[in-house]
Structure formats: C-alpha cells, structure tokens
C-alpha cells in the first residue's frame, strides 16, 4: 500500500478499536471511515480519491475485518461498487463523475440494491420484480429490495429494475424483458428504509429492506441496460470486484480470530499457573492448522488481485472468494475449539465464528463457483483432444 493509504487506514483502525463494536448496527463505524477519508479508497486520484488498486483494497478490507467483520462487510460494498464503476467499460461518464464527486465531497456511501424477497439471487439470473416506467423525462421506480447492506449509511444505491414494456425502449424486442440499474438518491420522496433481518452473523452490517414507491429519477440515471438474457456489457469486472471485496472481508474475520485466540492462549494459565494454554501441543497443532489455511488464502487473494491490477485477469478472483471464506470458517471453528468454554461466551471469538459463516451465502456461491471450475477443466480436456 502507498504511505497515504497506510496512514488513512491506520487512523481508521485506531478509531474502530476504540469503539468496542458489538452485534448491533453502530453509525460510529462509518463515521470513523469518513473522518479518516477512507471512503474514497478506490476513487481515482485525479478525482480526489486515494486511487487504491484492487490489491490495496483487499489489504484494507482484511485489516478492517480483523477488527470488526460487519464494518468490513459494509465498507466492502462501497469498495466493490466504486471499483467496478472506475474500471468497467460501458459506464456512463456522467454517472461515474457524479458518484465520485459525492463520495469525495460529501462523504457519500453507495451500494447496489438488487436482491428481492421472492426472486432469489441476481447471481442466479433472477429478474427483478421492481418495475421502472418511463414517464416523460423521468423514470418511476416501484418495488422492494432486501439484503441491502449498510442501508442506514447509504446516500445512493444502484437499484435493479425491470423495464415496463409499455413505456420502455425496446420493451417487447425479445422473449425476456429488459432490465436496468438506476442510480437512486436515497433522499428522494418515495424512499423508505426498513429494518433488516435477525441474522446469525454480520448483525452490525444492517442489511435492510429498501422500499421504493413511485420514486422519480432522471432519464439519464441508468448505469446499465440490457435484455435479461443478454450478458452485462460491463463484462466480468463488477463480479471480480465483488468477489475480491468479500474474500478480503472474510479473510480479515479469520485473521482477527487467529490473533485473538493466540493472545488468549498466551495469557491463559489454568491450574497452577505455570503453563499457558499456548504451550499445549494439541493447541499448537490447531493454531498451526488455522494459520496455514489463512496464510494460503491470503496468498491466493493477493496474487489474484495483483494479476487483476496488472492485466485485468478476473478468473481466479472467484477462487479467492471460495478459498478465503472456507479458510475463515475453518479458522474460526478451530479458534473456538482452542478457547473452549470461554470462546463460546459472547465476545470477539464467538462473533467471528458467526460472522465467518455469512461468507458461505454471499455470491459467488460455492456450488456456482465449483461448477464453473469443472466446466473449465472439461473444456480444456476437450480442446486437448
């Protein structure tokens, strides 16, 4: 990381460590990021940002995740959206400039709002139930989005919607409807932020419901528009940033648990007080096992991120997400076994154990990733004859 990024991250971490964040949403976490200026992490330097590479961003998110997983997950949404906005082709320049200006000048946070209650995951091709209807010079959006992470902190969201065929351009051109992503100012009339869910982990990430009731947005507020059965014109870059941001977040959760349980094992001296838990051979094996998994995952993530930075290679970022979330789940499990009863009590290790499991349901999902790996293996063999 550059000295500037390192210094801004250091300020952020110092603030976060002093907050004693728990299992509920705490607006002070976002304030710590804003006070340090870290919200502009991946905004280009020429637009007033820190100009972080993907590898830089991954290290930042992992460092935050080691302190508090929910804060890292919330900030990961900002990072992946802005990273894709910066790097992807076919992004309207005016939208890019407007969002960067708001992030730098107003301290804005932004996320995508795509998932819906009955529609399943957009990653599996779900067509939005939210509808956008063109009315003169504005679009009118109506619908409800779920799992909108860090919703109380957001100033803007890119909302996915199905184009009303009666009003939209090319509406009846094919068997599938058109879908689009709209930049929505969340201070507009018709916006309601509803409470989220009683989730097992990442409870402080405030993944809530975003309700849109005839919300009017400008005609040129479209980030991307396509037929539902057509590929995203931005290509693989949005998915690559999403995978990298999540991989780093959960890697950080695992690394934070490693540090916490190692410190606990050094300080804990049961019985006559002469021998610490850290000197027990079985504890050392468990600690070594979780450390090996986490270090291997970090190598995979940073290697994949650097290859993206150098040549826009994206394929192995899905692998990085898979490896990092698996490593976090394994590491937090081992940490809880090392700590025994004390680890089971409410606190850092217990929360890290629950938070790590959230990575298993974040896309790219494991079955989708493994199926794509298998398809690539089979295609290589077919081509080799």
C-alpha positions in Angstrom: 0.0 0.0 0.0 1.1 3.6 -0.5 2.1 5.6 2.5 -1.1 7.7 2.2 -3.4 4.7 2.2 -1.4 3.2 5.0 -1.8 6.3 7.1 -5.5 6.7 6.4 -6.1 3.0 7.2 -4.1 3.4 10.5 -6.3 6.3 11.5 -9.4 4.3 10.8 -8.3 1.2 12.7 -7.3 3.3 15.7 -10.8 4.8 15.8 -12.6 1.4 15.3 -10.6 -0.3 18.0 -11.7 2.4 20.4 -15.4 1.9 19.7 -15.9 -1.6 21.2 -18.3 -2.5 18.4 -20.8 -5.3 19.2 -23.6 -7.2 17.5 -25.8 -4.2 16.5 -25.5 -1.5 13.9 -23.4 1.4 15.1 -23.2 4.5 13.0 -19.8 5.4 14.6 -18.1 2.8 12.4 -19.0 4.6 9.2 -18.0 7.9 10.9 -14.6 6.5 11.7 -14.1 5.7 8.0 -15.4 9.2 6.9 -13.3 11.1 9.5 -10.2 9.4 8.1 -11.2 9.9 4.5 -11.1 6.2 3.7 -14.5 6.3 1.9 -12.6 7.5 -1.2 -10.2 4.5 -1.2 -10.7 3.3 -4.8 -11.8 6.7 -6.3 -9.1 7.7 -8.8 -6.5 10.2 -7.5 -7.4 12.7 -10.3 -11.0 12.7 -8.9 -9.8 13.4 -5.3 -9.6 9.8 -4.2 -6.8 7.6 -2.9 -6.5 5.6 -6.1 -6.1 2.2 -4.5 -5.5 -0.9 -6.6 -7.6 -4.0 -6.0 -4.7 -5.5 -4.0 -4.5 -2.4 -1.8 -8.3 -2.5 -1.3 -8.1 -6.2 -0.3 -5.4 -5.5 2.3 -7.5 -2.6 3.7 -10.7 -4.7 4.0 -8.9 -7.6 5.6 -7.4 -5.2 8.2 -10.8 -3.8 9.0 -12.4 -7.3 9.0 -9.9 -8.3 11.7 -11.2 -5.6 13.9 -14.9 -5.9 13.1 -16.4 -8.1 10.4 -19.7 -6.1 10.0 -17.9 -2.9 9.4 -15.7 -4.5 6.8 -18.7 -6.0 5.1 -20.5 -2.7 4.9 -17.4 -0.9 3.6 -16.8 -3.8 1.1 -20.0 -2.8 -0.6 -18.6 0.8 -1.2 -15.3 -0.7 -2.4 -16.7 -3.1 -4.9 -19.3 -0.7 -6.4 -16.8 2.1 -6.8 -14.1 -0.3 -8.1 -16.4 -1.5 -10.8 -17.6 2.0 -11.6 -13.9 3.1 -12.1 -12.7 0.1 -14.1 -15.6 -1.3 -16.1 -16.3 -0.4 -19.7 -19.6 1.0 -20.9 -20.1 3.1 -17.7 -21.7 6.5 -18.4 -19.1 9.1 -17.7 -21.6 11.5 -16.1 -22.7 8.9 -13.6 -19.2 8.0 -12.7 -18.2 11.6 -12.2 -21.4 12.4 -10.1 -20.8 9.4 -7.8 -17.1 10.1 -7.3 -17.9 13.8 -6.6 -20.4 12.8 -3.9 -18.1 10.3 -2.3 -15.2 12.7 -2.1 -17.0 16.0 -1.5 -20.0 14.8 0.6 -18.7 11.6 2.2 -21.3 9.5 0.4 -21.7 5.8 0.8 -23.2 3.7 -2.1 -24.2 0.1 -2.6 -26.2 -2.0 -5.1 -29.8 -2.9 -4.3 -30.6 -6.0 -6.3 -31.9 -8.9 -4.2 -35.6 -9.3 -3.7 -37.7 -11.4 -1.4 -39.3 -13.8 -3.9 -36.8 -13.5 -6.8 -33.8 -15.3 -5.4 -30.3 -14.2 -6.1 -29.5 -12.0 -9.1 -26.3 -14.0 -9.4 -28.5 -16.9 -10.5 -30.3 -14.8 -13.1 -33.4 -13.6 -11.1 -35.4 -11.0 -13.0 -36.3 -8.0 -10.7 -39.8 -7.6 -9.6 -39.1 -3.9 -9.1 -40.6 -2.0 -12.1 -39.3 1.1 -13.9 -41.7 3.0 -16.0 -40.7 5.9 -18.2 -42.9 8.9 -17.7 -41.9 11.9 -19.8 -38.3 12.8 -18.8 -38.2 10.7 -15.7 -38.3 7.0 -14.6 -40.7 6.0 -11.9 -39.5 3.1 -9.8 -41.6 0.9 -7.6 -40.6 -2.2 -5.7 -38.8 -3.5 -2.6 -35.2 -4.7 -2.2 -33.9 -7.0 0.5 -30.4 -7.5 2.0 -29.2 -4.0 1.2 -26.1 -3.9 3.3 -25.3 -0.8 5.4 -28.6 0.7 4.4 -28.8 3.3 7.1 -25.4 4.7 5.9 -26.2 4.9 2.2 -26.7 8.1 0.3 -27.2 6.3 -3.1 -28.0 2.9 -4.4 -27.8 1.3 -7.8 -31.3 -0.2 -8.0 -32.0 -3.0 -10.4 -35.5 -3.0 -12.1 -37.5 -4.5 -14.9 -38.4 -2.0 -17.6 -42.1 -1.6 -18.1 -42.6 -2.9 -21.7 -45.4 -0.5 -22.3 -43.2 2.6 -21.8 -39.6 1.5 -22.1 -37.5 1.5 -25.2 -37.2 -1.9 -26.9 -39.6 -3.4 -24.3 -41.1 -6.1 -26.5 -38.0 -6.9 -28.5 -37.4 -10.4 -27.2 -38.7 -13.2 -25.0 -37.1 -11.7 -22.0 -37.8 -8.3 -20.5 -35.3 -5.6 -20.3 -33.6 -4.9 -17.0 -31.6 -1.9 -15.9 -29.6 -0.5 -13.0 -30.6 3.0 -11.9 -28.7 5.4 -9.7 -31.1 6.5 -7.0 -30.6 9.2 -4.5 -32.0 7.7 -1.3 -33.2 11.1 0.0 -35.9 11.2 -2.7 -39.6 11.1 -2.0 -41.0 7.6 -2.0 -37.9 6.0 -0.4 -38.4 4.1 2.9 -35.6 2.3 4.7 -37.0 -0.6 6.6 -35.3 -2.8 9.2 -33.4 -5.8 8.1 -33.2 -9.3 9.5 -32.3 -11.2 12.7 -29.4 -12.9 11.0 -26.9 -15.4 12.5 -23.9 -13.3 11.7 -22.8 -9.9 10.5 -25.6 -8.3 12.5 -23.9 -4.9 12.6 -24.0 -4.7 8.8 -27.6 -3.5 8.9 -28.7 -5.4 5.8 -32.2 -3.9 5.5 -35.1 -3.5 3.1 -35.3 -0.7 0.7 -38.8 0.2 -0.4 -39.4 2.4 -3.5 -42.9 3.8 -4.0 -43.1 5.7 -7.3 -39.7 7.1 -6.9 -38.8 9.5 -9.8 -35.3 9.5 -11.1 -33.8 11.3 -14.2 -34.0 9.6 -17.6 -30.2 9.6 -17.8 -29.7 7.8 -14.4 -29.2 4.4 -16.0 -25.9 2.7 -15.2 -26.5 -0.3 -17.5 -29.4 -1.5 -19.5 -29.8 -4.9 -21.3 -32.2 -7.7 -22.1 -32.4 -10.1 -19.2 -31.0 -13.0 -21.3 -28.1 -10.9 -22.5 -24.7 -10.5 -20.8 -23.8 -7.5 -18.8 -21.9 -5.1 -21.2 -19.5 -4.3 -18.4 -18.2 -7.8 -18.5 -16.6 -9.6 -15.6 -15.2 -6.6 -13.8 -18.2 -5.9 -11.4 -18.2 -9.6 -10.3 -14.4 -9.6 -9.9 -14.6 -6.6 -7.6 -17.4 -8.1 -5.6 -15.6 -11.4 -5.2 -12.3 -9.7 -4.1 -14.1 -7.4 -1.6 -15.9 -10.3 0.0 -12.8 -12.5 0.0 -10.8 -9.8 1.8 -13.6 -9.2 4.4 -13.9 -12.8 5.4 -10.1 -13.4 5.4 -9.9 -10.5 7.8 -12.5 -12.1 10.1 -10.4 -15.2 10.2 -7.2 -13.3 10.8 -8.8 -11.4 13.6 -9.9 -14.6 15.3 -6.3 -16.0 14.9 -4.9 -13.0 16.7 -7.5 -13.1 19.4 -7.1 -16.8 20.2 -3.3 -16.7 20.1 -3.3 -13.8 22.6 -5.8 -15.6 24.8 -3.8 -18.8 24.7 -0.6 -16.9 25.8 -2.4 -15.2 28.7 -4.5 -18.2 29.9 -2.7 -20.2 32.6 -5.1 -22.7 34.2 -4.3 -25.0 37.1 -1.1 -24.0 38.9 -0.5 -21.0 36.6 2.9 -22.3 35.4 1.9 -23.4 31.9 0.0 -21.3 29.4 -2.6 -22.8 27.1 -0.3 -21.8 24.2 2.2 -24.5 25.3 -0.2 -27.4 25.0 0.8 -29.5 21.9 -2.8 -30.0 20.7 -3.4 -26.3 20.9 -0.3 -25.6 18.8 -1.5 -28.1 16.2 -4.9 -26.4 15.9 -3.3 -22.9 15.8 -0.9 -24.0 13.2 -3.6 -25.5 11.1 -5.8 -22.4 11.1 -2.7 -20.2 10.4 -1.8 -22.4 7.4 -5.3 -22.1 6.0 -5.4 -18.3 6.4 -1.9 -17.7 5.0 -2.6 -19.8 2.0 -5.9 -17.9 1.4 -4.1 -14.5 1.7 -1.6 -15.6 -0.9 -4.3 -16.7 -3.3 -6.3 -13.5 -2.8 -3.4 -11.1 -3.2 -2.0 -12.9 -6.2 -5.3 -12.9 -8.0 -5.8 -9.2 -7.1 -2.4 -8.2 -8.4 -3.0 -10.1 -11.6 -6.2 -8.1 -12.0 -4.3 -4.9 -11.4 -1.6 -5.7 -13.9 -3.6 -7.3 -16.7 -7.3 -7.3 -15.7 -7.3 -11.1 -15.2 -10.5 -11.9 -13.3 -10.9 -15.7 -13.4 -9.1 -16.5 -10.1 -11.0 -14.0 -8.0 -13.9 -16.4 -7.7 -11.4 -18.9 -6.5 -10.1 -16.4 -4.0 -13.5 -15.8 -2.6 -14.1 -19.5 -2.2 -10.7 -20.1 -0.6 -11.0 -17.2 1.8 -14.5 -17.9 3.0 -13.6 -21.5 3.6 -10.4 -20.5 5.5 -12.4 -18.1 7.6 -14.9 -20.7 8.5 -12.2 -23.3 9.4 -10.1 -20.8 11.3 -12.9 -19.5 13.5 -14.0 -23.1 14.2 -10.5 -24.0 15.3 -10.3 -20.9 17.4 -13.5 -21.8 19.2 -12.2 -25.3 19.9 -8.9 -23.9 21.2 -10.7 -21.5 23.6 -13.3 -24.0 24.7 -15.9 -22.6 27.1 -14.5 -19.0 27.2 -14.7 -18.8 23.4 -18.3 -19.9 23.4 -19.3 -16.9 25.5 -20.4 -13.7 23.8 -17.4 -11.8 22.5 -14.9 -11.5 19.7 -14.3 -15.2 19.0 -18.0 -16.1 19.2 -19.0 -13.3 17.0 -16.2 -14.0 14.5 -17.4 -17.7 14.3 -20.9 -16.5 13.4 -19.7 -13.7 11.0 -17.5 -16.1 9.1 -20.5 -18.3 8.2 -22.1 -15.4 6.4 -19.5 -15.7 3.7 -20.9 -19.1 2.7 -24.1 -17.5 1.5 -22.6 -14.5 -0.3 -22.1 -14.9 -4.0 -20.2 -16.2 -5.9 -21.8 -19.2 -4.2 -19.7 -22.3 -3.7 -21.8 -24.6 -6.0 -21.8 -22.0 -8.8 -18.1 -21.5 -8.5 -17.2 -25.2 -8.4 -19.5 -25.9 -11.4 -17.7 -23.2 -13.4 -14.3 -24.7 -12.4 -15.5 -28.1 -13.5 -16.7 -26.7 -16.9 -13.3 -25.1 -17.5 -11.5 -28.3 -16.7 -13.7 -30.3 -19.1 -13.3 -27.7 -21.8 -9.6 -27.8 -21.6 -9.6 -31.6 -21.9 -12.0 -31.4 -24.9 -9.7 -28.9 -26.6 -6.7 -31.1 -25.9 -8.3 -33.9 -27.7 
